[in-house]
Amino acid sequence: MEKKQQETETLWAQIMEDMRTLGQAGGYASDFVSQLRLMEDTGSQLIIEYPSDMPFIWLEMNYSDSIAHSASRVLGGARELNFVEAGTAPAPQAEDACPAPVAEEKKIAPAPRRAAKSPRSNSKQQTQLNADYTFDNYVVGANNQLAYAAAQALVNSPERLFNPLFIYGNSGMGKTHLLHAIGNALRARRENVNVLYVTSEQFTNSYIEAIRKRGDALEVFRKKYRKVDVLLIDDVQFMARADKTQEEFFHTFNALFESGKQIVLSADCPAARITKMDDRLKTRFSQGMTVELTAPCYEMRMAILRQKMQRWTTNLLSNDVIEFLARNITQSVRALEGALVRTSTIASFSNSCPSIAFLRTNLADLMPQQSCATGVSIADIKQRVAAEFGLRVEDLDSRRRLASVAHPRQVAMFLARRHTGSSLQDIGAAFGRDHSTVLHALHTVESKLSSDSGLRDMLGRFEEALA
């Protein structure tokens, strides 16, 4: 047991180091992630314990994808993340003891936290639906009106008006929300309907596992996917990586279609543009209804933010802050929600509304278009930082490691990363360093931001001057 615990701790340390290397565990992130504990790697799941006082929605929205990505890199394969609140995990038991009730688990990325709430649902049916994603909390606008109408028509009509329904759009536009909303609505409307939501990665992993186990495992796999009434497949473009999986899904698709079962698919582009996808599948994906989700306009972004604030009972944010988020976080709905979660959490910790200057610094990673549009060069940043600290530009390029020089140099590297769009290697070369020195500088500045108000104010001044 002690050896297994040591292996688990080593694995978690490797995952954390990979996150830091990718710039995903610095600053505020380190305050949260450092409180997590890997309890077990089951081979298919990572069971991770989080403190009971940690805002789970913050963890889910901001770090589940990063943890899953680094875990996949370290382990050489994807794992489902299973988050368990501290104090709720069952105690170990002897093999002949009666099993104690298992605490409710929160599953995310790629599996959702919990099943849909439905008084008529069959508890044995594993839908993998997220009850938080419904039509009621889906904000409708010009960018998604057709997709919403098609989804509603699919739910309200017992006939197959179009099969499949193919929804596409860039990452973070609301495709996953819409798929879950369809599944939840069908479960609430029709008794005993068999709905299954999976990502294409889950489908692929299940197929590989069935082949590995041999015996009747493949038949069990096929029965699971071909006996459903409604199959919801998310991010189907990732299936293009595996020829054998495509072949299996081709037969699954045909079996469902010929039985009159409903298929709903999502992807990041139209079916015809999915590279390395079997032409037979592309044709079938396109034979039903295809709808696109695009980026929301300013008015819709405001509506999304206000709806989220109502659901989270957030009252510390001013109208100026909400308008700032709506005007600057434009690339996706997911990024917008992530910015609101981050801003709300910062506000709750300090019990005050953060300033716009502070947000420009701490949300810069969610505003890449702002960083690239300033036209600021590394040389400009060097001059401004040197003047602020009473140094010469040559001091920042020197090999001196005195704190009076090293700190300004780290600040300049931090600002260069935020405002120039330059790579770590290019920034390092501009200061006569390598990329690892730049990465260390970014982590150092980010870690100080949460406790050093003087540094936050100074970076805020720089942000306003460089904007």
C-alpha positions as CSV (number, residue, x, y, z in Angstrom):
1,M,0.0,0.0,0.0
2,E,2.8,2.4,0.9
3,K,4.6,1.7,-2.4
4,K,1.3,2.3,-4.3
5,Q,0.8,5.6,-2.5
6,Q,4.3,6.7,-3.3
7,E,3.8,5.9,-7.0
8,T,0.5,7.9,-7.0
9,E,2.3,10.9,-5.4
10,T,5.1,10.7,-8.0
11,L,2.5,10.5,-10.8
12,W,0.7,13.6,-9.5
13,A,4.0,15.5,-9.2
14,Q,4.8,14.6,-12.8
15,I,1.3,15.9,-13.9
16,M,1.8,19.1,-11.9
17,E,5.2,19.6,-13.4
18,D,3.8,19.2,-16.9
19,M,1.1,21.7,-16.2
20,R,3.8,24.2,-15.0
21,T,5.8,23.6,-18.1
22,L,2.8,24.4,-20.2
23,G,2.1,27.5,-18.2
24,Q,-1.1,26.1,-16.7
25,A,-0.2,26.0,-13.0
26,G,1.2,29.3,-12.1
27,G,-0.2,32.3,-10.2
28,Y,-3.8,31.7,-9.0
29,A,-3.8,28.3,-10.6
30,S,-1.0,27.1,-8.2
31,D,-3.1,28.2,-5.2
32,F,-5.9,25.9,-6.3
33,V,-4.1,23.0,-8.0
34,S,-1.6,22.6,-5.1
35,Q,-4.6,21.7,-2.8
36,L,-5.7,18.8,-4.9
37,R,-4.5,15.2,-4.2
38,L,-4.4,12.3,-6.5
39,M,-6.0,9.4,-4.7
40,E,-5.8,6.6,-7.4
41,D,-5.1,5.9,-11.0
42,T,-7.5,3.0,-11.9
43,G,-6.2,2.8,-15.5
44,S,-9.2,4.5,-16.9
45,Q,-9.8,7.2,-14.3
46,L,-7.8,9.5,-12.1
47,I,-9.6,9.9,-8.8
48,I,-8.7,13.4,-7.4
49,E,-9.6,14.8,-4.0
50,Y,-10.4,18.5,-3.6
51,P,-10.9,20.5,-0.4
52,S,-14.5,21.0,0.7
53,D,-14.1,24.7,0.8
54,M,-12.8,25.0,-2.8
55,P,-15.2,26.4,-5.3
56,F,-15.8,23.4,-7.5
57,I,-17.2,25.4,-10.4
58,W,-13.9,27.3,-10.6
59,L,-12.0,24.0,-10.7
60,E,-14.3,22.5,-13.3
61,M,-14.4,25.6,-15.6
62,N,-10.7,26.5,-15.5
63,Y,-8.5,23.5,-14.7
64,S,-10.2,20.2,-15.6
65,D,-9.1,20.4,-19.3
66,S,-5.5,21.4,-18.3
67,I,-5.2,18.5,-15.8
68,A,-6.7,16.0,-18.3
69,H,-4.3,17.2,-21.0
70,S,-1.2,17.0,-18.8
71,A,-2.3,13.6,-17.5
72,S,-2.7,12.3,-21.0
73,R,0.8,13.6,-21.9
74,V,2.4,12.0,-18.8
75,L,0.6,8.7,-19.0
76,G,0.6,8.4,-22.8
77,G,-3.2,8.0,-22.9
78,A,-6.4,9.8,-21.9
79,R,-7.9,9.3,-18.4
80,E,-11.4,10.3,-17.2
81,L,-11.2,12.7,-14.3
82,N,-13.2,11.8,-11.2
83,F,-13.3,14.6,-8.6
84,V,-14.3,13.6,-5.0
85,E,-14.8,16.1,-2.2
86,A,-12.5,15.7,0.8
87,G,-14.1,13.7,3.5
88,T,-16.7,12.0,1.3
89,A,-14.5,9.1,-0.1
90,P,-15.4,5.7,1.4
91,A,-12.9,4.1,3.8
92,P,-11.0,1.0,2.6
93,Q,-12.7,-2.3,3.5
94,A,-11.8,-5.9,3.9
95,E,-12.6,-8.0,0.8
96,D,-15.4,-10.0,2.6
97,A,-17.0,-6.9,4.1
98,C,-20.2,-5.5,2.8
99,P,-19.6,-2.5,0.6
100,A,-20.5,0.9,2.1
101,P,-22.6,3.4,0.0
102,V,-20.3,5.2,-2.3
103,A,-20.3,9.0,-2.1
104,E,-21.6,11.0,-5.0
105,E,-18.8,11.6,-7.4
106,K,-18.2,14.6,-9.6
107,K,-17.0,13.5,-13.1
108,I,-15.7,15.9,-15.6
109,A,-13.6,16.1,-18.8
110,P,-14.5,13.9,-20.6
111,A,-17.3,12.6,-18.5
112,P,-19.9,15.0,-17.0
113,R,-20.3,15.6,-13.3
114,R,-23.6,13.8,-12.8
115,A,-26.5,12.3,-14.7
116,A,-29.5,14.3,-15.7
117,K,-32.2,14.9,-13.1
118,S,-35.4,13.1,-14.2
119,P,-38.1,11.7,-11.9
120,R,-38.8,9.0,-14.5
121,S,-35.3,8.1,-15.3
122,N,-34.0,4.5,-15.0
123,S,-31.2,4.6,-12.5
124,K,-29.5,1.7,-14.3
125,Q,-29.3,3.6,-17.6
126,Q,-25.9,5.4,-17.9
127,T,-26.8,8.5,-20.1
128,Q,-23.7,10.5,-19.1
129,L,-25.8,13.6,-19.4
130,N,-25.0,16.8,-17.5
131,A,-28.1,18.1,-15.8
132,D,-26.7,21.7,-15.8
133,Y,-27.0,21.9,-19.6
134,T,-30.6,22.5,-20.5
135,F,-32.6,24.5,-23.0
136,D,-33.8,26.8,-20.2
137,N,-30.3,28.2,-19.5
138,Y,-29.2,28.2,-23.2
139,V,-29.0,31.8,-24.3
140,V,-30.3,32.1,-27.9
141,G,-29.2,34.8,-30.4
142,A,-28.5,35.3,-34.1
143,N,-25.3,33.1,-33.9
144,N,-27.2,30.0,-32.7
145,Q,-30.8,30.5,-33.5
146,L,-31.0,27.9,-36.3
147,A,-29.2,25.3,-34.3
148,Y,-31.5,25.9,-31.3
149,A,-34.6,25.7,-33.4
150,A,-33.4,22.4,-35.0
151,A,-32.7,20.9,-31.6
152,Q,-36.1,22.0,-30.3
153,A,-37.8,20.5,-33.3
154,L,-35.9,17.2,-32.8
155,V,-37.1,17.0,-29.2
156,N,-40.7,18.1,-29.9
157,S,-41.4,15.8,-32.9
158,P,-41.6,12.0,-32.4
159,E,-40.8,11.6,-36.1
160,R,-37.3,11.8,-37.4
161,L,-37.4,15.2,-39.2
162,F,-33.7,15.0,-39.9
163,N,-31.2,12.3,-39.1
164,P,-28.5,12.9,-38.2
165,L,-28.5,16.4,-36.8
166,F,-25.0,17.7,-37.4
167,I,-23.9,20.7,-35.3
168,Y,-20.5,22.4,-36.0
169,G,-18.6,25.4,-34.8
170,N,-15.3,26.4,-33.2
171,S,-14.4,25.2,-29.7
172,G,-16.4,26.8,-26.9
173,M,-19.4,27.9,-29.0
174,G,-21.9,25.8,-27.1
175,K,-22.1,22.6,-29.0
176,T,-21.7,20.4,-26.0
177,H,-24.4,22.4,-24.1
178,L,-26.8,21.9,-27.0
179,L,-26.2,18.1,-27.2
180,H,-26.8,17.7,-23.4
181,A,-29.9,19.9,-23.6
182,I,-31.3,17.7,-26.3
183,G,-30.7,14.6,-24.2
184,N,-32.1,16.1,-21.0
185,A,-35.2,17.4,-22.8
186,L,-35.9,14.0,-24.4
187,R,-35.4,12.2,-21.1
188,A,-37.8,14.6,-19.4
189,R,-40.4,14.4,-22.2
190,R,-40.5,10.7,-23.1
191,E,-40.6,7.9,-20.6
192,N,-38.0,5.1,-20.8
193,V,-36.2,6.7,-23.8
194,N,-32.7,5.4,-24.0
195,V,-30.3,8.3,-24.5
196,L,-26.5,8.1,-24.5
197,Y,-24.0,11.0,-24.7
198,V,-20.3,10.2,-25.4
199,T,-17.4,12.0,-26.8
200,S,-15.7,10.5,-29.9
201,E,-12.7,9.9,-27.6
202,Q,-14.8,7.9,-25.2
203,F,-16.2,5.9,-28.1
204,T,-12.7,5.2,-29.4
205,N,-11.4,4.2,-26.0
206,S,-14.3,1.9,-25.4
207,Y,-13.8,0.2,-28.7
208,I,-10.1,-0.3,-28.1
209,E,-10.8,-1.7,-24.6
210,A,-13.4,-4.1,-26.1
211,I,-10.8,-5.4,-28.6
212,R,-8.2,-5.8,-25.9
213,K,-10.5,-7.8,-23.6
214,R,-11.6,-10.1,-26.4
215,G,-14.2,-12.8,-25.6
216,D,-17.7,-11.2,-25.7
217,A,-16.5,-7.7,-24.9
218,L,-16.9,-6.5,-28.5
219,E,-20.5,-7.8,-28.6
220,V,-21.2,-6.0,-25.3
221,F,-19.7,-2.8,-26.8
222,R,-21.9,-3.1,-29.9
223,K,-25.0,-3.8,-27.9
224,K,-24.4,-0.7,-25.8
225,Y,-24.2,1.7,-28.7
226,R,-26.6,0.0,-31.2
227,K,-29.5,-0.5,-28.8
228,V,-30.0,3.2,-27.8
229,D,-32.9,5.3,-29.0
230,V,-30.8,8.5,-29.3
231,L,-27.0,8.6,-29.7
232,L,-25.2,12.0,-29.0
233,I,-21.6,12.0,-30.2
234,D,-19.5,15.1,-29.3
235,D,-16.3,16.2,-31.2
236,V,-16.7,13.6,-33.9
237,Q,-13.7,15.0,-35.8
238,F,-11.3,13.3,-33.4
239,M,-12.5,10.0,-34.7
240,A,-10.6,10.7,-37.9
241,R,-7.4,9.7,-36.2
242,A,-8.4,6.0,-36.1
243,D,-9.3,4.0,-39.2
244,K,-10.6,0.9,-37.3
245,T,-12.7,3.1,-35.1
246,Q,-14.3,4.8,-38.1
247,E,-15.1,1.4,-39.6
248,E,-16.8,0.4,-36.3
249,F,-18.7,3.7,-36.1
250,F,-19.8,3.4,-39.7
251,H,-21.6,0.1,-38.9
252,T,-23.0,1.6,-35.7
253,F,-24.3,4.6,-37.6
254,N,-26.0,2.3,-40.2
255,A,-27.5,0.0,-37.5
256,L,-29.1,3.0,-35.7
257,F,-30.2,4.8,-38.8
258,E,-31.9,1.7,-40.3
259,S,-33.6,1.1,-37.0
260,G,-35.1,4.6,-37.1
261,K,-33.0,5.8,-34.1
262,Q,-31.9,9.4,-33.7
263,I,-28.2,10.4,-34.1
264,V,-26.9,13.9,-33.1
265,L,-23.3,14.8,-33.9
266,S,-21.0,17.8,-33.2
267,A,-17.7,18.8,-34.8
268,D,-15.5,21.8,-35.1
269,C,-16.1,22.1,-38.9
270,P,-18.5,20.9,-41.6
271,A,-18.4,17.2,-42.3
272,A,-16.9,17.7,-45.7
273,R,-13.9,19.5,-44.2
274,I,-13.0,16.8,-41.6
275,T,-9.6,15.6,-42.8
276,K,-8.8,11.9,-42.8
277,M,-12.4,11.0,-42.3
278,D,-13.9,8.1,-44.3
279,D,-15.9,9.6,-47.2
280,R,-18.7,7.1,-46.4
281,L,-19.0,8.7,-43.0
282,K,-18.8,12.3,-44.4
283,T,-21.7,11.5,-46.7
284,R,-23.8,10.1,-43.9
285,F,-23.0,13.0,-41.6
286,S,-24.2,15.4,-44.3
287,Q,-27.4,13.6,-45.2
288,G,-29.5,15.1,-42.5
289,M,-29.6,18.6,-41.1
290,T,-26.4,20.6,-40.7
291,V,-26.3,23.8,-38.5
292,E,-23.5,26.1,-37.5
293,L,-22.7,27.9,-34.2
294,T,-20.7,31.1,-34.6
295,A,-19.2,33.6,-32.1
296,P,-21.8,35.5,-30.1
297,C,-22.3,39.3,-30.6
298,Y,-21.7,41.9,-27.9
299,E,-25.4,41.9,-26.8
300,M,-25.5,38.2,-26.6
301,R,-22.3,38.1,-24.5
302,M,-23.9,40.6,-22.1
303,A,-27.0,38.3,-21.9
304,I,-24.9,35.3,-21.2
305,L,-22.9,37.0,-18.4
306,R,-26.1,38.4,-16.7
307,Q,-27.7,34.9,-16.8
308,K,-24.6,33.3,-15.3
309,M,-24.5,36.0,-12.6
310,Q,-28.1,35.2,-11.7
311,R,-27.4,31.5,-11.4
312,W,-24.3,32.0,-9.3
313,T,-25.8,34.8,-7.2
314,T,-22.8,37.0,-7.9
315,N,-23.3,40.6,-6.7
316,L,-19.8,41.9,-6.3
317,L,-19.2,42.8,-10.0
318,S,-20.0,46.3,-11.3
319,N,-21.7,47.0,-14.7
320,D,-18.3,48.4,-15.9
321,V,-16.7,45.0,-15.2
322,I,-19.4,43.1,-17.0
323,E,-19.2,45.4,-20.0
324,F,-15.4,45.0,-20.0
325,L,-15.7,41.2,-20.1
326,A,-18.4,41.3,-22.9
327,R,-16.3,43.6,-25.1
328,N,-13.0,41.9,-24.6
329,I,-13.7,38.2,-24.3
330,T,-15.0,37.5,-27.8
331,Q,-13.6,34.2,-29.0
332,S,-16.0,31.8,-27.4
333,V,-18.8,31.3,-24.9
334,R,-16.5,29.0,-22.9
335,A,-13.8,31.7,-22.6
336,L,-16.5,34.2,-21.5
337,E,-17.8,31.9,-18.8
338,G,-14.2,31.2,-17.7
339,A,-13.5,34.9,-17.4
340,L,-16.6,35.4,-15.3
341,V,-15.8,32.5,-13.0
342,R,-12.2,33.8,-12.6
343,T,-13.4,37.4,-12.0
344,S,-16.1,36.3,-9.5
345,T,-13.7,34.2,-7.5
346,I,-11.1,37.0,-7.3
347,A,-13.9,39.3,-6.2
348,S,-15.1,36.9,-3.5
349,F,-11.6,36.4,-2.2
350,S,-11.0,40.1,-1.8
351,N,-14.7,40.9,-1.1
352,S,-14.5,43.8,-3.5
353,C,-14.9,44.4,-7.3
354,P,-11.6,44.2,-9.2
355,S,-10.4,47.1,-11.2
356,I,-10.4,47.1,-15.0
357,A,-6.6,47.5,-14.9
358,F,-6.3,44.5,-12.7
359,L,-8.5,42.5,-15.1
360,R,-6.4,43.5,-18.1
361,T,-3.5,41.8,-16.5
362,N,-5.2,38.7,-15.0
363,L,-7.4,38.0,-18.0
364,A,-4.8,38.7,-20.7
365,D,-4.6,35.0,-21.5
366,L,-8.3,35.0,-22.5
367,M,-7.8,38.1,-24.6
368,P,-5.2,37.0,-27.2
369,Q,-6.6,39.4,-29.8
370,Q,-5.8,42.4,-27.5
371,S,-2.2,41.3,-27.0
372,C,-1.6,40.9,-30.7
373,A,-3.3,44.1,-31.7
374,T,-1.2,46.5,-29.7
375,G,1.7,46.6,-32.1
376,V,4.1,46.8,-29.0
377,S,7.6,45.4,-29.5
378,I,9.8,43.8,-26.9
379,A,12.2,46.8,-27.3
380,D,9.3,49.1,-26.3
381,I,8.6,47.1,-23.2
382,K,12.2,47.0,-22.2
383,Q,12.4,50.8,-22.4
384,R,9.2,51.3,-20.3
385,V,10.3,48.8,-17.7
386,A,13.8,50.1,-17.4
387,A,12.5,53.7,-16.9
388,E,10.0,52.5,-14.3
389,F,12.8,50.9,-12.2
390,G,15.5,53.5,-12.9
391,L,17.6,51.1,-14.9
392,R,19.3,51.1,-18.3
393,V,18.0,48.7,-21.0
394,E,21.5,47.2,-21.0
395,D,20.9,46.2,-17.4
396,L,18.0,44.0,-18.4
397,D,20.1,42.2,-21.0
398,S,23.1,41.8,-18.7
399,R,24.0,38.6,-16.8
400,R,23.5,40.3,-13.4
401,R,21.3,38.4,-11.0
402,L,20.8,41.0,-8.3
403,A,17.1,41.3,-7.3
404,S,17.2,44.9,-8.3
405,V,17.8,43.8,-11.9
406,A,16.3,40.2,-12.0
407,H,12.8,41.3,-10.9
408,P,12.5,44.1,-13.5
409,R,13.8,41.6,-16.1
410,Q,11.1,39.1,-15.1
411,V,8.4,41.8,-15.3
412,A,9.6,42.8,-18.8
413,M,9.5,39.1,-19.9
414,F,6.0,38.8,-18.5
415,L,4.8,41.8,-20.3
416,A,6.5,40.7,-23.6
417,R,4.6,37.4,-23.4
418,R,1.3,39.2,-22.8
419,H,1.6,41.9,-25.4
420,T,3.8,40.8,-28.3
421,G,2.6,37.3,-29.1
422,S,6.3,36.3,-29.3
423,S,7.3,32.7,-28.5
424,L,9.3,31.9,-25.3
425,Q,12.3,31.3,-27.4
426,D,12.1,34.7,-29.1
427,I,11.6,36.5,-25.8
428,G,14.5,34.6,-24.3
429,A,16.7,35.5,-27.3
430,A,15.8,39.2,-26.9
431,F,17.1,39.1,-23.3
432,G,20.1,36.8,-24.0
433,R,18.4,33.9,-22.2
434,D,16.8,30.6,-23.2
435,H,13.1,29.7,-23.1
436,S,13.3,28.0,-19.7
437,T,14.4,31.3,-18.1
438,V,11.4,33.0,-19.6
439,L,9.1,30.3,-18.4
440,H,10.5,30.7,-14.9
441,A,10.0,34.4,-15.1
442,L,6.3,34.0,-16.1
443,H,5.7,31.6,-13.2
444,T,7.5,33.9,-10.7
445,V,5.5,37.0,-11.7
446,E,2.2,35.1,-11.7
447,S,2.8,33.6,-8.3
448,K,3.5,37.1,-6.8
449,L,0.3,38.7,-8.3
450,S,-2.0,37.2,-5.7
451,S,-0.2,38.7,-2.7
452,D,1.8,41.7,-4.0
453,S,-0.6,44.6,-4.5
454,G,2.2,46.9,-5.6
455,L,3.1,44.6,-8.4
456,R,-0.5,44.4,-9.5
457,D,-0.8,48.2,-9.5
458,M,2.4,48.6,-11.5
459,L,1.4,46.0,-14.1
460,G,-2.0,47.7,-14.3
461,R,-0.2,51.0,-15.2
462,F,1.9,49.1,-17.8
463,E,-1.3,47.5,-19.3
464,E,-3.0,50.9,-19.7
465,A,0.1,52.4,-21.2
466,L,0.6,49.5,-23.7
467,A,-3.1,49.2,-24.6
